[in-house]
Each structure stands twice: as structure tokens, then as C-alpha cells.
Amino acid sequence: MTETKLKLGVMMHIRDNAEAAIKKVSDVGVPSAQLGWPPNMTVEQGLEVKRIADDHGVEITTLWAALPGIAIWNFTEGPTTIGIVPPDWRALRVQALEQAARCAAKMGVQSITTHCGFIPEFPGDPLYQGTVCALKQVMRVCDSLGVQFWFETGQETPITLLRTIQDVGSPNMGINLDPANLLMYGKANPVDALDTFGEWVRGVHAKDGEYPTDGTSLGKEKPLGEGLVNFPVLVPKLKACGFTGALTIEREISGDKQVEDIKKAIDLLTPLL
């Protein structure tokens, strides 16, 4: 049987100019993108973005749903600000995820993706139980629309993420593996993490990084090939787990250096597809 060849993508954010963002993807010559989705986007705006993407020949593989409110990406304030774990933000953010799912369904996009936050290890923790209840509410909408929900890895350990998926219990859940995040949050080696949740991976951020070296700040993101993610081992193991989706390059900087690093990442990943 012929092995499925993976495809490449780029993470792009829709802010002021959707045309320019999508053109950046087509200009580097990849066929797909994950779309950073602001919480105030309407279905009508989504359909216009989809039209632009179709015109440029770019497939949108997921709506990466940004959530309303503040999010502070560190170890001290992150647990109370990121995702749907913090109770003060939970109801508003559940509504935003439901709206993102409705947009995805109308646009013909298979999934939405987000960070759920620092999901507690202890399943008896009220924050864990509240997060599971919130996810069940989101999944009732996703399931009714035929839209998948992908967890972006990072703030939780692999076994906690697997437990959460099992406790929510929807077949439309999956994982968007960001291997750099697992390192940068100090949660796992991404190659080893596949032993725990590999069968659930539906999307991948091709991003590189390092472990944290102090107790308050995340590890550093790096250009692909300069961090600790072992892509020549990770990608074949993903395939062995049954992954057939896109390796979506993410470089969390802007300007010419971002484009330069994306092109280098394309060169490094192409032989692994």
C-alpha cells in the first residue's frame, strides 16, 4: 500500500487584511493554512475569507479560535487567564467557541482549534470538572454541526489531555499537536507524547522550541531546526500513528524574518512528507 504523503501549511492570522494574510501563504507555495480566528468574526465575514482563500488555492484546515478577554502566556498568570479553565472567563469563551463552530460549518472547514488552558492533573479538581462540563457544552454544538474540536497542546500534560478527551466523550474531538509548546511549557518530549495520545492527532504545528529554564517564563520559540523538536523522528512516528493531515508551519514573529524562517522550514520538512 502506498504511504499517504503529508501536505504543508502555514499558520496565518486574520486581522486587518485577510487578502494580504492569505496571499502570504500562497506566495510561499504551500497548499493549506490554519486560520487564526478573532472572537468577533461573523459567518458573513468568514464566507468572504473562504472565498479569498479559494481564489488563492489555499485550503483552510482549521479555524484557530482566539478567545475573548486577556491571556498571559506565562506560568504565573497563565493558569488564571488562558482558555476555558478560568471560571471567570468560561461562559463567554464557550459562546465564542460555539460561534467559531458555526462559522466553520458554514465555511466548510472541518474543525476549530484552541488552547483550553492549564487543565488540572487531578480529575477531582473543581476546575477540571468545570472544564469538562464546558467542553461537553461546546461539543453539543460541534457534534450537531459535524465540526471537529482540536485541542492545541501546551499547558497540560499528555495524560491529562487524553483523560479530558475520554471524559468529554465526543468522537469529534482531536488534538492539534504543537510539539514546541510541549517543550516550552515543560510538559513533555513531543516524540514521547505520541505514545500517549498519538491516535488523536488531527493537526500539527511545525514549530520548534526549547524547554523553560526558570520558573516563571516559557521556554523560547526557535526557528524550525534550531530547537529541540526532533522532526526527522517525529514525522515518521506521526505517520505510524495514522496521521494524514497537514504540517502547518508556525513562526511567532513578524516581518521579513518570519517569511525567511518559513521558507527554511519548508525546505527542512519537504523531504519528510
N, C-alpha and C positions, 0 to 999 in steps of 0.2 A: 504494500500500500504506500502511495506517495505521501510524504510528510507535508502537512499544511505549512505554507510559507507565511510567516507573520508579516504585518504591514507596519509602517512607521506613521507617527503623528506628531503634532506639536500642541502643547497646551497654550491656548490663547484666551485673552480676557476681553470681553466686550465692555468698553467704557464709553468713550465719546464717539468713536468712529468704527462701526462694525466692518465697513468695506476695507479700511486700512488693515484691521486686525486679520481678516480672512485672507487678504492679498499677501500678507507676510507669510502665511502658511503656504499658499500656492507658490510663492516666489522661491521658497527653499526646496520645493519639489517633492513634498510628501502628500499622500492622498487623504489624510484624515486629521482631525483635531478634536480635542476636548475643549468645550466652550465654557469659560468662566462666566457664570450667570448671575447678574446682580439681583437682589431680592425684590426689586420693584419692577422687573420686566413683565410686560403683558404678553398674552398669547399673540396679539396682533404684531407686536414688535418681534416676537420670536419667529413668526412666519416670514417676516421681512428678512431677518437674519438667515433663515433657512434658504430663502430664495437667493440671497447673495452667495451663500456657501455653494449652492448647486451651480450657480453661474461660474464659479471658480473651480468646480470639480472637487470640492473638499467635503468629505463625509464627516458629519458631527457624530462622534461615537458616544458622548455623554454630555449632559448639562451639569457642569460642576457648580453646584448651588451654593453661592455665598449667602450667609445668613445675616439678618439684621442685627444691629447692636454692635457692641465692641468685642474684639477678640485680641488678646495679648499673647503673643507667641513665645511664652517662656514657662519655666517650671513653677514660678511663684504666683503669678496671676492667671496663667492659662487655665488651671482647673476650675476657676470661677467665672471664666468669660468665654470659653470655646465650646461650640457645639450645642447639643441639647441636653447635656448633663446638668448645667447650672439651672436650678429651678426657676430663677427669676426671669430667664430668657426663654424657657422651654416652650410655652404655649405659642408665643409669637413666631418662634423658629419652626415649630411644627406646621403652622399655617404657611410659612414661606416654602417649606419643602413640598407641601401639598400643591401649592401653586406652581412650583417648578415641575412637578409631575404632570400637571395638566398641560403646561406648555410643551413638555417633551412629547406627550401623546399627540397633541395637535401637529407638532413639527415632524412626527415620525422618527423621533430619536429614541433609542432603545432604553435609556437609563438616565437616572440622576445620581450625582455623587456628592458627598460632603464629608467633613470631619464631624463625628459625633461628640468628640471631646475626650476628656480623661475618664473613661469608663472605669469604675472601681473594680478591683480584683475580687472583692468579697461579694458573692451573689446575694447575701442578705443585707447589704448596704442599701438604705432607702434611696440613695442616688442611683444605684444600679437598677433597682426595681422601677423607679420613676422613668429612667431612660428606656427600659424595655417596654413599659406601657406606652410611652410616647412613640416609639418606633412601631409598635403594633397599630397605633392610630395612623401613622404615615403609610404603613403598608396596606391598610384597608383601601386607601385611595390608590396607591400604586398598583395593587392587585386588580382593582376594578378597571383600571385603565390599561393593563398589560405592560406597565413600565417597571423596569428593574430598579432597585436601590442598591448602590455600591458604597460600601464603607471605604473612605480614604484612610489608609493605615497611618499610624504615627503615635497618638497619645496613649494607646492601650497596648497591652502585651498581646501576642498572637493567641494565647489560650483564652484570654478574656474576650477577644473579638469572636473567636469560634463559639464560645459559650453564649454570647449575646445573639448571634445568628440562630443558634439552636433554640434559645429561649423565645425568640420572637416567632420563629416557626414558619416563615413565609418562603416558598420556593423561589420567589423573585428577588431574593437578596443575594448579594455578591460582594466581592472585595475589589477595590482599586488599589493595587499594591504600589505603594511608593517606597521603594527599597531604601532610599536615602533617609526618609523620615524615620524608619525603624532604627537606623543608626543614630540620627541626630537627636532623637528623644531617648536614646539609650535603652530601647525596648528589646531589640533582637538583632541577630545577624539575619539579613533577608533571605539568604540561601537556606539557612536552617528553618526559618519561619514557614517555608513551604511544606515542611514535614507536618506542620500543624494545620494549616489552612489552604494548602495548595489547590485543592479541588474547587475552592470557592473563588479563585481569582478570575475576574472577568475583564479587568483593565489593568494597565501598568503605566506608571510614570517612570520614564527613563531619566532618572535624576541621581546624582551622586552626592556623597557627603561623608562626614566623619562623626565619630562618637563625641558626646559632650565631655568637656574636661573640667567643668566646675558645676556647682550645684544649682545654679540659677539660670544659666543660658544654654540654649540648644547647641548641639554641635554645628559645625559650619557646612553650608552647602558648597559644593565644589563643581567645577566643570566635569562633565562626564569623562571618566578615565583617570581623573586625578584624585578621586576619593577612595573609599574602602569597599564600594559595591563591586563585587566580582561578576561583572556581566557575562564573561565567557562561560562561567559556571551557572549563573542564574538563569539565563535564557534557555539553554537546553533542559534545565530542570523544570522550568515553566511548561515547556512543550510536553515533557514527560507527564506532567500533571493534567494535561489535556487543554492547556491554554491555546486559543487560536485567535486572540484579539490583536489589538494594536499596542506597540511600544510607543508611548506618547512622550516625546522629549519635553522636559520641563526645566527651564533655567530661570531662576527667580531674580533676575536682574533686568535692566532695560538698555536700550540703545544698541550701538553697533557691536559691542562686545557680546551681547546676548545672541545676536544673529551669527556672529563668528563661532560662538560655542555650540550653537545648534547645528551648524554645518559640520563641525568637528564630530559631534555626537552621531550625526547621520553616517559619517564615514566609519566610525567605530562600530556602529550597530548593524550596518548593512550586511557584513559577512555572517552575522549571527542569525539572520532572519530565516 
